[in-house]
């Protein structure tokens, strides 16, 4: 009965979230508006007479951040940009439920529901989802699917080749993790050299991209390294971001801090969830080590992901919190590893963590009505003036996501503008032919 209630609650959340996204002018995810715009710009540049040729240009090289833009370009041609974005989110939600359900049944066949809830929360509807990092999110789910498909049998070269190319098209961080994962997991396989060779085409694409980008793109991106104390505090905060509560900054610029009880409850929930999750992982991993069921390649892979998480600064080449991407994958792999362990204490902690996620889903969903825009003709989203503290958007509070940060793109696409703002990100298939204004250069990726 408890598991059935868990399942009903999480399915209702996904349905509610998807319904809300579909009723908005465009799905309100922080960076998604920019990627929708770039997909439309790519489509417009196929027309030799488009005025956008004076503003943007193709990079003429494969980019490990292009899958969603290619999809949005094609879907925009068929259904327009707003329905293209909605279709992307709908397919993403359906795919996330399917992949997480497969993995839960594979790794926890006796009681899959708590694992399903945790996988859905950590892999699919995490902070990166609300930030609109759709290419990364798809890559994370693809790796989860790969691990599930190859749990009981080694992969074929065709499978490795296919996943390698797809992951290259999605995101460089998860592609790098995949390139590390495959040789370590399959080193003792009799067919290991053919499997490793299947990675060669996608690794070649990455090498060509890095070579071309260095030759054609000016190096103006900066990284920011704080003190050791600041770095450690940020890593602790990133661990807490695994929790289920998300602070949604709505169109008028207000965050969940306007609701003190909900905001405080959400912060406490994320802290409690992290304690339960880390406790369950510690119990499960201790038993695996005692039984000698953690092979050396697995430990090497986890160690590498852990090191990448800890050493990455808060801002690497203007990409925010790259270490979080490796932490998410590490948590998923550890969860799958301990899921088959039968332990009353571990199961209780995992069950408690799953219920906390459901409560966090509810606190997040409670913010959605106030976050809604009135319709396609809604005015442009609020722009907050620069913070005097020097830390952008510091007043939003913890676990915040600026849903309408890029709502200018909706306005430009709605009005059919021919003169538009420069691209916010140059990590896709397009680059600017003129500089972005200062407020764009300081935006988070």
PyMOL commands that set and color helices and strands:
alter all, ss='L'
color gray80, all
select helices_A, chain A and resi 2-23+32-44+51-54+67-79+81-107+112-124+127-130+134-149+157-170+172-186+192-197+200-216+228-240+256-258+260-291+296-311+322-339+344-365+368-371+394-396+408-415+438-441
alter helices_A, ss='H'
color red, helices_A
select strands_A, chain A and resi 56-58+247-249+315-316+319-320+400-402+430-432
alter strands_A, ss='S'
color yellow, strands_A
deselect
rebuild
show_as cartoon
